[in-house]
Amino acid sequence: MQKTATTTRNQFTQPLPRLAGFAALTFLCFLASNLAVKGFQDTLSFFIVLVFGLCFVFLLARRPELSFCAFLLVQTDILGLFPYEAMPVFNLGFGSVSVLDILILVPFAYLYWQTRTGRREPRPTPLDGPVFYLFLIVLIGLANSIIIDNAPYRQAIRFARPYLNYFSFFIVIMAVQDQKTFHRLLKAVAVLVAVGCLVQTIEFLMGQNFMQILRIPEAQMALERSGYRVITITGQQITRFLPKTGNFALAMFFVSLFFLLGERPRKTRILFSILFSLSLISIFLAFGRTLYLMGIAGLVVGAYLQKDHRKLYISRIFLFFGIGIGIAALLTLYSVSRGENVMYLMWMRLIGISQDIMEGRDTFGFRLWQFGESFRRGIQNLPLGVGFRVGGEWDVGLLNFFLQFGILGPVFYVWILKKAIPRFLEVYRKPLSEDARCLMKGLGCYGFSQAIVLPIQDPFPVPIGILIVVLFLAIVECVNRFELLPSAQVPRNGTL
């Protein structure tokens, strides 16, 4: 048994010297040419890129599942502190390759090569079909944009680039080969999301002073671009602090909630209490009415899922609700000193949804108008849609796919939902470990709450939304492989 484990470990780490050597040679050649052409100042920045590049290669060879976290970190502008657009771009003459392209395509190619050569076990899933179909219609959309509509190919590729994020589904599936690796990935993602929530909280507490501490121009640009939004509630302007990790905080909120419901060791309870509190603060500070609605809907679904201990669930919910009120009160006391009342404005923003819809104003009203306008354009551009002449980060995913890909787009949307929902229910009904059951309940609450707001907030076409979709789907597959029990009664073996 020990010999087999050693052989497997050597098998996975054997490509490390060759891969690192090839990467080092490539970067050194590029560094030398850059030094000759641009001088030392620009070369220093590329030397830094070289160091980080070699670290990424080492990470990919030893812990390929963590390459997903590296991609997520860069996709979130280093949690809002450094925009990835400010990172070096590698020009290829006919186009360019960004850091995001490298972080998604290199791990995929490396893991696919290991799978094809037998170094990793192939892991087919029921979702392979619709995801491969998506890449097919993306190629058709590019051809439609560049060849038929004469759109600039650089622009078309830039607008199609977010769909590369779906490759991360295969990266996670191929990288995670055992339960230990699966748990390591979950912990790394949780740490990343928690740090993102912490950064968001610090931004709220320090306000503009946070920008003065971060004297890096690119960091200030990132904060100005994505860190703050000024919205008007009942005639009063208030700063909205958006979560850099999107809805990951809401998913962490539900998962932490179910881990706190059962009997846990003290250290485990402290850990999940911290995750729960950070995610709850993140939801508060986002001032997102959709997030509030999703939270309420998820809690209702949780009462259904926790049918064996429903009274305990409801009592704990009231306890946690009290904790939430306490957190909101502390935020309110702090915000009053700045001329704001966080709790009052949260409540007014939530109850103003119906009026916004009836009067066609604010984001809800704009989305209704946008739906009609985009649907009309989609009808006019049948059968292949408008392609990638315009970007694709709209709130209604079905409409987005219909507009960009014509009659081919909704097929993907319906197909992946038709596969994902029954697959989740199938795995959920299987005998699972206690920790896996908590994880699946939390994901179930998030998944249901996300499903009911698809007409106003859809993650399928949005870069950060795609990442939470693919991680959700990959987690379900990993639970099915590594967390099933031979019987309903087995001892617990740690926490996820």
N, C-alpha and C positions, 0 to 999 in steps of 0.2 A: 504493500500500500504506500509506504514511504517512497519507494523507488518510483512508483507511478506518478506520485505528486511531484517528485523532483524532475522527472522526465517532462511532465506537462509544463512546469515552470520554465525549464530550459528551452522548451519548444516555443513558448511565448516570448522569451527574452532574447532568443537567438538572433532575430533581425535587428536588435538594438544597435550593435556596432556599425553595421552596414548602413542602416537608416540614418544614424547620427553622422556618420562620415560623409554620406552623400549630401545631407542637409548642410553640414559645415562647409563642404567644398563649394556648394552653390552660393551660399551666403558670402563666403570669402571672395569669390569671383565677382559677385555683384558689388561688394564693398570696395574692392580694388578699382573697378571701373568707375564707381561713383566718386572715389577719392581723386582719380585722375581728371575727371570732368568738372566736378563741383567744388573740390577743396575740402578742408578739414571740418568746417562748421556743419555742413550737411552730413558729412561722413560720420560725425559723432552720433547723430540721431540714428543713423542706420546701424552703427555699431551696437547701440542699445537694442535695436530691433533684432540684431544678430543674437544677442544674449537671450532675449526672450524667446526667439525662434528655437534656439537649441534647447531651452528649458521645455518648450512645448513638445518638441520631438521626444525628449526623454519622458515627459508625461504621457505622451501618446503610446510609447513603446511599453511602459510599465503599467500605467493606469488608463487605458483608452476610454473607459467610461467617463472619466473626469473631463475629457475633451468637450463633452456636452456642457459642463459647467463653465469652461473657458469661453465657449461660444456664447453662452447665455450672459456671461459677464460683459463681454464686448458688445453684444447686442443691446444691452441696457446702458450703453455709454459709460461703462465702468461705474455702474450704479448712479449715473447722472453727473459724474465728476470729470469725465474726459470723453468728448464725442469721438466715435470711431472715425468720423470723416476727417478728423485732424491727424489721424495716423498715416504713416507713409503708404503711398499707393505705388504698386509696381507696374510701370508702363510696359506694354508688350508691342507697341507700334500700332497694331490694329485695334487695340483696346487696353484695358488695365485690369489688374487683379487687386482687390481690396483685402484687408485683413480678414473681414468676415468671410470672403470667398475661400481664403486659405483655411480658416478654422473649420469650415464645414466640408470642403471637398477633400482635403488631405486626410482627415480621419476616416471619411467614407471610403476613399480609395485604398487606404492602408488596411482597414478591416475587411473590405471586400476581397482584397488580394489574399489576406490570411485565410479567409473562408474558402476561396477557390482553390488554394493550395493545400487545404486540409489541416491547417494549423488551428482553425476554429471550427466548431460545429455549426453547420447551417441552421438557422432558426426561422423557418417559414411561419407566417402568421396569416390569419384571415383578412388582414388589412393590406396585405401586399398589393392585391389587385387594384383597389381604388387609388392608392398612392402612386403606383406605376402609371396608371391611367392619367393622373394629374400631370405627370412629367410629359406624357405624350401630348396632351392638349396644350401645355405650355409651349412645346416646340411648334405646334400648329399655330398658336397665337403669335409666336415670334415670326414665323414665315408669313402669316397674314399681315403683320405690321410692317415688316421690312420689304417684302417682295410685292405685295398687292397694294398696300397703302403708302409705300415709299416713306415710311417713318425712319428717322435717323437710327441706325442700328445700335449706337451707344445708348440712346434714350430708351429704346425698346428693351434692351438687355437690363438697363438699370431698373425699369419698372417691373420686369419679370424676376429680378433677383430675389425678392422676398420668398418666392416659392421654393428656393433652394433650402429653406429652413426645414422643409419636409424630409430632407435627407437625414436630419437628426434622428428621426424615428428608426431608420435602419442602423444608424450608428449605435444607438442605445441597445437595440435588439442584438446586434452582432457583438457588442463589447461585453454585455452582461452574460456571463457563462455560468455563474453559480450564485448561490444565495449571499455569500459574503460580499461579492462585488455589487450585488443589487442593494444591499444595505448601505454599502459605502456611497453609492450614488445618491441614495435618498438623503443621507446625512449631509453630503456636500451641497446638495440643492437647498436643503433646509437652512444651512449656515449662510448660504449666499442670499437667500430671500430675507432671512433675519437681519443680516447686515444692511440690506437695502431698506428695510423698514426702519432700522436705526438711523441711517443717513437721512431718511425722510423726516424723522422726528427731530433730529438735530437741526435740519433746515427750518422747521417750524419754530423751534425754540430760539434760534439765533437770527433768523430772518436775513436781512441784507448783510449783517456782520459775517455770515458764513461765507459770502462771496469775497469779503475782504481778506479772510484768512487764507482762502484758496487763491493765491496770487497768480496762478498759472492762467494765462489768457484763455487757453482752450477750456479750462475748467469753468471760468466765468461764462464763456460762450455756451457751454453745456447747460449751466444753471439757468441762464437767460432764455435758452431755447426750450428746455423741457422740464426744468425744476419748478417753475412757478406758473400759475395761471391766475389772473385777476378776474373774478366773476362778480356779478351784481345780484344780491339777494335782498328783496324788499327795499330797493333803492340804496342799499349800502354795499360798498365794494369791499371784498374780502379776498385775501390771498389763498389760493387753493394749491396744496402741495400734492402733486401727482406721484403715485408709487412708480418707481422706475422699473419694477419687475411685473407691472401689469396686475393681472388677477392671481398671480402666484400667492400673494398674501392672503387672499380669500380662501384659496384651497388649503393653505397651511393653517388658517383659522379653524376650519372644519375638522381637519385631521387632528390637530392638537386638542380640540374639544373632546373627541371620542377617546383619545388616549388618557385624558384627565378624568373620564367618567368611571373607569375601573380602578381596582386596587393596584397601585404601582409602588415600587421602591421610592424612597424619599428623593433621591437624586433624579430619578426619572420624572417625578412630579414637578420638581423645581425646573427642570429643563423644559418640559412642555408648558409649564406656566409662563415661562419667559417667552416662548414662541407664540403662545396664545395672546399674551399682552401686547407684544410688538405688532402682531398682525392686526389686532383689534384697533390699536392706535393708528396704524396705517390706513385702515378702512375709514376711520373717523376723519382723518386729515385730508383724505382725497375729496371730500364733499361730493362724492359720486352717488347720485340717486339710484343709478342702476346697481351699484355695489350694495347700497342699503337694501334695495328690493331683493337682490340675490341672497344677502345674508338672512333676511326674514324668511324667504322661501326655503332656504337650506335648513334652517332651524326647524321649520314645520315638517320637512321631509325626515329630518333626524328623529323626530318623535315617532314617526311611522317605522323607521328602521330599528329603533330601540324598543321594540314591542315587548320584549321580555322584561325590561326594566324601565318601563315608560314613566312611572312615578319618580324614580330616581333621576331620570333624564330631565323631566320637567322641573324638579326641585333644583337640580344643578344649573339648569338654564336660568332660573330666577336668580340663583346665586351669582352666576357669571354676568347676568344682566345688571345686577347691582354693582359688580366690579366695573362693568362698562360705564355705568352712570357715574361712578366715582372717578374713572379716568376722564370722562367728558367734563366733569365738574372741575377737575384740576386744570384741564386745558382751557376751560372757560375762565377760571380765575387768572390764568396767565394771559389770556387773550384780552380780557377786559382792560388790562393795563395798557394795551396797544389800541384801545378804542373799538374792540370787536367783542362779540359774545358768541363763542363757538357753538354752544349747545342750542341757543335760540336760533341761530342761522342754520344749523343742521336740520332742526325741526321744520323751519319755514321752507327750506329747499326740498324736503321730502314731501310735504303736503302740497307744494306748488306744482306737482307733476300734472295733475288733471287740468289745471288752468292753462298750463303751457301747451298741452295738447289741443285743448279746445280753441285757444287763441292763435295756435300755430306759431309760437314764439320759442325762443331759446333753443337748446339742442334738440329737444323732443320734437318741437314744431319744425325745425330745420330738417330733421331726418325724414319726417313725413313728406315734406316738399321734395327732398332729394330722392326719395323712393320713386315718386311719380315721374320726375324728370329723367332719372337714370333708366327707368323701365321704358319710357318712350324712346330714348336713344338706343336701347337694346333692340327694340322691335324694328327700328329703322335700319339696323346694321346686321340683320339676320342674313345668312345662317351662321357665320363665323364670329360675329361680334366686332367690336371696335379694336380688338387686339390690345397692344401695349402702347397706344398713342397717349394714354393717360395713366396715372398711377392707380393703385388698387387697394388703398387702405380705407375702404368704406365700412360702415357699421353693419350693413346687411350683406352677409356673405353670399347668400343665394343670388341676390341681385348683382353682386360684384362678379360672380362667375358667369352669370347670364350676359352681363354687359361686355366682359372681356373675351369670353369664349363662345358666345352665341348659344346654340342649342346643345353644344357639347359640355358646357359648364355645369348646368344643374344636374347632369348625370353624375358627376363626381360628388357633388354635394349630397345628393340623395343616397348614392351608393355608400359613401363612407359612414353616414349616419345609420343606414340600414345594417351595416356590418358592425359598427361600434356598439350600438345600444344592446342588441341581443348578446353580443360577446361579453359585455360587462355583466349583464344579468346572469349569463351562464356561469361565469367565474365566481360571481358573488354567491351563488347558490351552492357552490361546492364547499366541502369541509375545509376550513382554513385555520391557521394558527390564530391565537387571540390577537396578536399584534397586527397580522395581516387583515383580520376582520375589522379592526379599528381603522386601518388605512383605507380599506374598501368602503366603509361607511362614510368616512370623510370625503372620499372622492365621489361617492354617490350623491351626497348633499351638494357638493360643488357642481357635479355634472348636471343634476336636475335643475339647479338654480341657473346655470349657464344656458340650458336648453330653453327655459321659458323666456329669456330675454334675447334670444337670437335675432328677433326683428329689430332690435335697437342697439345691440352690442354683440357682434359676432367675431369670434377669434380666428376663424378659418382663413381669411385673407390678410390678416395683420401680422407683421413679423413676430412680435413678442407673443401674440395670441397663438400663432402656429406652434411656438415652442411649448406652451402649456398644453395644447391639444396633443402633440406627439408624445410628450412625457406622460400625460394621462393614459394614452393608449398603450404606451410601452410598459407602464407600471402594471396595467391589467394583465398583459402577457407574461411579465416576470412573476407576478403573483401566481398565475396559473402554473408556472413551471417550478417555482421554488418554495411556495408556501402552502401547498396542499398537504393535508394530513391523511395518513393511512386509515385513521379512525377519528371519530369526533372527540375522543378523550386521550390527549397526550399532554405531557408536561410542557410548560412554556420554556423556551430556551433563549431568553433575552428579549430585548426590544429592538424594534426597527430603528 
